[in-house]
């Protein structure tokens, strides 16, 4: 990256507190020479974590914010209250052009509601969607929506496909990512009414490399590059995948602990499987994009540790670098013009 990338980070979001996030920010500055960070949060919590040398570098700054949005704050209530919340201030910095994008590990519902209010949606986009990349079959599959829109009509699923295809093309370098609809079967007659109607819209869109329906097992075999579903199904898929990964790791640890032979072989096994474990480390993929907004907004997992936050900062930089909102807007406009 050559041009400077400026991002704002909501330091008060997340389960581990400002210390973890500030540490990740400082580490990221050493990894990315073009990065400039504005930390947004309570001055009395953040300033003790920074040295005079950090601030003198000119690459990190503090924007004080007196309030914090909590995990149990109802999303609708944050629109009326907490006008000086760190999450809102970070979004306002994006709106005002002071930064290129923002990252928060805070309340997902509040972030979506505030982002729509502060930044607004792109022309032709009804509702934003949450997209994340999952490691499948040695590569990445971009999945959306992951929880922002629980019940989606066919037209909304079609918009998700447009946005997801445009985003995946920019982030992966694949100009024609394969797009599929998540369904209970690959046959065209299966699924609910919304999915069947969305399939008709997608099949008639020349802009998309639409390959049809995909089942859950096909997703993890890497049969598609972009998988589209409503937010209810997507969130269940994401949480089930995270839970399964944690369960398998626990089972393996228990098996090793219960066997003297496996304990003796453990160093060899860990060495042999290092590449696989690193490729499937959830921390590497931390960071979900809120697509369809007039600005780059990234959501980190609330329980992210320092390594996961560093990964999310890197993903935020990448979205800023490729100007993701502009690319998505261009794709949507191109489709509208072809109608």
C-alpha positions as CSV (number, residue, x, y, z in Angstrom):
1,X,0.0,0.0,0.0
2,X,1.4,3.3,-1.0
3,X,-1.2,6.0,-0.2
4,X,-2.0,6.7,3.4
5,X,-5.1,4.8,4.8
6,X,-6.8,6.5,7.7
7,X,-9.1,4.5,9.9
8,X,-11.0,5.3,13.1
9,X,-11.3,2.6,15.8
10,X,-14.0,2.5,18.4
11,X,-11.8,1.7,21.4
12,X,-14.7,1.3,23.8
13,X,-16.4,-1.6,22.0
14,X,-15.4,-5.2,22.6
15,X,-15.2,-7.5,25.6
16,X,-11.5,-7.1,26.3
17,X,-11.5,-3.3,26.8
18,X,-9.3,-0.5,25.5
19,X,-6.0,-2.1,26.4
20,X,-6.4,-5.0,23.9
21,X,-7.6,-2.6,21.1
22,X,-4.9,0.0,21.6
23,X,-2.2,-2.7,21.7
24,X,-3.5,-4.1,18.4
25,X,-3.6,-0.6,16.9
26,X,0.1,0.0,17.8
27,X,1.1,-3.4,16.5
28,X,-0.7,-2.6,13.2
29,X,1.1,0.6,12.8
30,X,4.4,-1.3,12.8
31,X,3.0,-3.8,10.2
32,X,1.5,-1.2,7.8
33,X,3.7,1.9,7.1
34,X,0.8,3.6,5.3
35,X,-1.7,3.3,8.2
36,X,-2.9,6.2,10.3
37,X,-5.3,5.5,13.2
38,X,-7.6,7.7,15.2
39,X,-8.6,6.0,18.4
40,X,-12.1,7.1,19.6
41,X,-13.0,6.7,23.2
42,X,-12.7,7.9,26.8
43,X,-9.5,9.9,27.2
44,X,-8.8,8.7,30.8
45,X,-8.9,5.1,29.5
46,X,-6.9,5.5,26.4
47,X,-4.2,8.1,27.2
48,X,-2.4,6.0,29.8
49,X,-2.0,3.2,27.1
50,X,-0.1,5.6,24.8
51,X,3.4,6.9,25.2
52,X,4.5,10.4,24.1
53,X,6.5,8.8,21.3
54,X,3.3,7.1,20.0
55,X,1.5,10.4,19.7
56,X,4.5,12.3,18.4
57,X,4.7,9.9,15.4
58,X,1.7,11.6,13.8
59,X,0.3,8.3,12.8
60,X,-2.0,7.8,15.8
61,X,-4.3,10.3,17.5
62,X,-7.0,10.3,20.1
63,X,-10.6,11.6,19.5
64,X,-12.2,11.8,22.9
65,X,-15.8,10.5,23.3
66,X,-17.5,10.6,26.7
67,X,-20.1,7.9,26.2
68,X,-20.1,4.2,25.4
69,X,-22.7,2.0,23.7
70,X,-23.1,-1.2,25.8
71,X,-23.7,-4.7,24.5
72,X,-27.3,-4.7,25.9
73,X,-28.3,-1.3,24.7
74,X,-31.3,-1.6,22.4
75,X,-30.3,-0.6,18.9
76,X,-33.3,1.8,18.5
77,X,-32.4,3.6,21.7
78,X,-28.9,4.6,20.5
79,X,-30.4,6.8,17.8
80,X,-32.0,9.1,20.4
81,X,-29.4,9.0,23.2
82,X,-25.7,8.8,23.7
83,X,-24.9,11.5,21.2
84,X,-21.2,11.4,22.1
85,X,-20.8,7.7,22.1
86,X,-17.4,6.4,20.7
87,X,-19.2,4.3,18.0
88,X,-21.2,7.3,16.7
89,X,-18.2,9.6,16.7
90,X,-16.1,7.0,14.7
91,X,-18.9,6.9,12.1
92,X,-19.1,10.6,12.0
93,X,-15.4,10.8,11.2
94,X,-16.1,8.6,8.1
95,X,-19.0,10.8,7.1
96,X,-17.0,14.0,7.4
97,X,-14.1,12.6,5.4
98,X,-11.6,12.8,8.2
99,X,-10.9,9.0,7.9
100,X,-11.4,6.4,5.1
101,X,-13.2,3.8,7.3
102,X,-14.0,2.7,10.8
103,X,-13.8,-0.4,12.9
104,X,-15.8,-1.4,16.0
105,X,-16.1,-4.5,18.1
106,X,-19.2,-3.2,19.8
107,X,-23.0,-3.9,19.7
108,X,-23.7,-5.2,16.1
109,X,-27.3,-4.0,16.0
110,X,-26.4,-0.5,17.3
111,X,-23.5,-0.3,14.7
112,X,-25.9,-1.1,11.9
113,X,-28.6,1.3,13.0
114,X,-26.1,4.1,13.6
115,X,-24.2,3.5,10.4
116,X,-27.5,3.7,8.4
117,X,-28.4,6.9,10.2
118,X,-25.0,8.6,10.1
119,X,-23.7,7.5,6.7
120,X,-26.8,6.5,4.8
121,X,-27.1,3.7,2.2
122,X,-25.9,3.7,-1.4
123,X,-28.4,4.6,-4.1
124,X,-30.4,1.6,-5.1
125,X,-29.6,-0.3,-1.9
126,X,-32.6,-1.0,0.3
127,X,-30.8,-2.3,3.3
128,X,-27.1,-3.0,4.2
129,X,-25.9,-6.5,4.7
130,X,-23.1,-8.1,6.8
131,X,-20.5,-10.1,4.9
132,X,-17.6,-12.1,6.2
133,X,-15.1,-14.5,4.6
134,X,-15.1,-18.1,5.7
135,X,-12.1,-20.4,5.1
136,X,-13.3,-23.3,2.9
137,X,-11.4,-25.9,0.9
138,X,-8.2,-24.0,1.0
139,X,-9.7,-20.6,0.0
140,X,-12.2,-18.0,1.1
141,X,-16.0,-18.0,0.6
142,X,-17.8,-14.7,1.2
143,X,-21.2,-15.1,2.9
144,X,-24.0,-12.6,3.3
145,X,-26.2,-11.7,5.1
146,X,-25.0,-12.8,8.5
147,X,-27.6,-11.2,10.7
148,X,-28.6,-7.7,9.7
149,X,-31.8,-8.7,7.9
150,X,-33.7,-11.6,9.4
151,X,-36.5,-11.8,6.8
152,X,-35.6,-10.9,3.2
153,X,-37.8,-10.7,0.0
154,X,-36.4,-11.9,-3.2
155,X,-35.3,-8.4,-4.4
156,X,-33.2,-8.0,-1.3
157,X,-31.5,-11.3,-1.7
158,X,-30.7,-10.2,-5.3
159,X,-29.2,-6.9,-4.0
160,X,-27.1,-8.9,-1.6
161,X,-25.8,-11.0,-4.5
162,X,-24.8,-7.8,-6.4
163,X,-23.0,-6.3,-3.4
164,X,-21.3,-9.6,-2.5
165,X,-20.1,-10.2,-6.0
166,X,-18.7,-6.7,-6.3
167,X,-17.0,-6.9,-2.9
168,X,-15.6,-10.4,-3.5
169,X,-14.2,-9.3,-6.9
170,X,-12.3,-6.4,-5.3
171,X,-11.1,-8.2,-2.2
172,X,-10.1,-11.5,-3.9
173,X,-9.0,-10.3,-7.3
174,X,-11.3,-12.7,-9.0
175,X,-13.2,-10.7,-11.6
176,X,-16.1,-13.2,-11.9
177,X,-16.7,-14.8,-8.5
178,X,-19.2,-17.7,-8.5
179,X,-22.4,-16.6,-6.8
180,X,-24.8,-19.1,-5.3
181,X,-28.0,-19.1,-3.2
182,X,-27.9,-21.1,0.0
183,X,-30.8,-23.6,0.0
184,X,-32.0,-27.0,1.2
185,X,-31.3,-28.6,-2.1
186,X,-29.6,-27.9,-5.4
187,X,-32.8,-28.4,-7.5
188,X,-34.5,-25.3,-8.8
189,X,-37.9,-26.2,-7.3
190,X,-36.7,-26.5,-3.7
191,X,-36.6,-23.8,-1.1
192,X,-39.1,-21.2,0.1
193,X,-40.8,-18.7,-2.2
194,X,-38.2,-15.9,-1.6
195,X,-35.3,-18.1,-2.6
196,X,-37.0,-19.5,-5.7
197,X,-38.0,-15.9,-6.8
198,X,-34.5,-14.7,-6.1
199,X,-33.0,-17.5,-8.2
200,X,-35.1,-16.3,-11.2
201,X,-33.7,-12.7,-10.7
202,X,-30.2,-13.9,-10.4
203,X,-30.4,-16.2,-13.4
204,X,-31.4,-13.3,-15.6
205,X,-28.6,-11.0,-14.5
206,X,-25.8,-10.9,-17.0
207,X,-23.5,-9.1,-14.6
208,X,-23.3,-12.1,-12.2
209,X,-21.6,-15.4,-12.5
210,X,-24.6,-17.2,-10.9
211,X,-24.2,-20.9,-10.5
212,X,-27.6,-21.8,-8.8
213,X,-28.4,-23.2,-5.4
214,X,-25.9,-24.5,-3.0
215,X,-26.3,-26.7,0.1
216,X,-24.4,-26.2,3.3
217,X,-21.9,-29.0,2.6
218,X,-21.2,-27.5,-0.9
219,X,-20.3,-24.2,0.7
220,X,-17.6,-25.8,2.8
221,X,-16.4,-27.8,-0.3
222,X,-15.6,-24.4,-1.9
223,X,-18.2,-24.8,-4.7
224,X,-19.0,-21.0,-4.7
225,X,-17.1,-17.8,-4.0
226,X,-20.1,-15.8,-2.8
227,X,-23.0,-17.4,-0.9
228,X,-26.2,-15.5,-0.4
229,X,-28.9,-16.0,2.3
230,X,-31.1,-14.1,4.6
231,X,-29.7,-12.9,7.9
232,X,-31.5,-15.5,10.0
233,X,-30.0,-18.4,8.1
234,X,-26.6,-16.7,7.7
235,X,-26.3,-16.0,11.4
236,X,-27.2,-19.6,12.3
237,X,-24.7,-20.9,9.8
238,X,-21.9,-18.6,11.2
239,X,-22.6,-19.5,14.9
240,X,-22.9,-23.2,14.1
241,X,-19.6,-23.1,12.2
242,X,-17.9,-21.3,15.1
243,X,-19.4,-23.8,17.6
244,X,-18.3,-26.8,15.5
245,X,-14.8,-25.5,15.2
246,X,-14.6,-25.0,19.0
247,X,-16.1,-28.4,19.7
248,X,-13.6,-30.3,17.4
249,X,-10.7,-28.4,19.0
250,X,-11.9,-29.4,22.5
251,X,-12.4,-33.0,21.4
252,X,-8.9,-33.2,20.0
253,X,-7.4,-31.7,23.2
254,X,-9.4,-34.2,25.3
255,X,-8.2,-37.1,23.1
256,X,-4.6,-36.1,23.4
257,X,-4.9,-35.7,27.2
258,X,-6.4,-39.1,27.6
259,X,-3.7,-41.0,25.6
260,X,-0.1,-41.3,26.7
261,X,0.9,-42.2,23.1
262,X,-0.8,-39.1,21.7
263,X,0.8,-36.9,24.3
264,X,4.2,-38.2,23.3
265,X,3.3,-37.6,19.6
266,X,1.7,-34.2,20.1
267,X,4.8,-32.2,19.1
268,X,5.1,-34.0,15.8
269,X,1.3,-33.7,15.1
270,X,1.4,-30.0,15.9
271,X,4.3,-29.5,13.6
272,X,2.7,-31.5,10.8
273,X,-0.7,-29.7,11.1
274,X,0.7,-26.2,11.6
275,X,-0.3,-24.9,8.2
276,X,-3.8,-26.3,8.4
277,X,-4.3,-24.8,11.9
278,X,-3.1,-21.4,10.8
279,X,-5.3,-21.4,7.7
280,X,-8.3,-22.2,9.9
281,X,-7.5,-19.9,12.8
282,X,-10.6,-17.8,13.4
283,X,-8.5,-14.8,14.4
284,X,-7.2,-14.5,10.8
285,X,-10.7,-13.9,9.5
286,X,-12.0,-11.5,12.1
287,X,-13.8,-8.6,10.6
288,X,-17.2,-8.5,8.8
289,X,-18.0,-5.7,6.3
290,X,-21.2,-3.8,6.5
291,X,-22.0,-3.5,2.8
292,X,-24.3,-1.0,1.1
293,X,-23.3,2.0,3.2
294,X,-21.7,5.3,2.0
295,X,-18.5,4.5,3.8
296,X,-16.3,1.6,4.9
297,X,-17.6,0.1,8.2
298,X,-16.1,-3.1,9.7
299,X,-17.4,-5.1,12.6
300,X,-15.0,-7.1,14.7
301,X,-16.0,-10.0,16.9
302,X,-16.7,-8.7,20.4
303,X,-14.5,-11.3,22.0
304,X,-11.5,-10.7,19.7
305,X,-8.1,-10.8,21.2
306,X,-5.1,-8.7,20.0
307,X,-4.3,-10.9,17.1
308,X,-7.9,-11.0,15.9
309,X,-8.1,-7.2,16.2
310,X,-4.9,-6.8,14.1
311,X,-6.5,-9.0,11.4
312,X,-9.7,-6.8,11.5
313,X,-7.6,-3.7,11.1
314,X,-5.9,-5.2,8.1
315,X,-9.3,-6.1,6.5
316,X,-10.5,-2.6,7.2
317,X,-7.5,-1.2,5.4
318,X,-8.0,-3.5,2.4
319,X,-11.7,-2.3,2.1
320,X,-10.5,1.3,2.2
321,X,-7.7,0.7,-0.3
322,X,-10.1,-0.8,-2.9
323,X,-12.8,1.8,-2.2
324,X,-15.3,-0.8,-1.6
325,X,-18.4,1.4,-1.3
326,X,-17.6,3.0,-4.6
327,X,-17.2,-0.3,-6.3
328,X,-20.5,-1.6,-5.0
329,X,-22.2,1.6,-6.0
330,X,-20.8,1.2,-9.5
331,X,-22.1,-2.3,-9.8
332,X,-25.6,-1.4,-8.6
333,X,-25.7,1.6,-11.0
334,X,-24.5,-0.6,-13.9
335,X,-27.3,-3.1,-13.2
336,X,-30.0,-0.3,-13.0
337,X,-28.8,1.2,-16.2
338,X,-29.1,-2.1,-18.0
339,X,-32.8,-2.5,-17.1
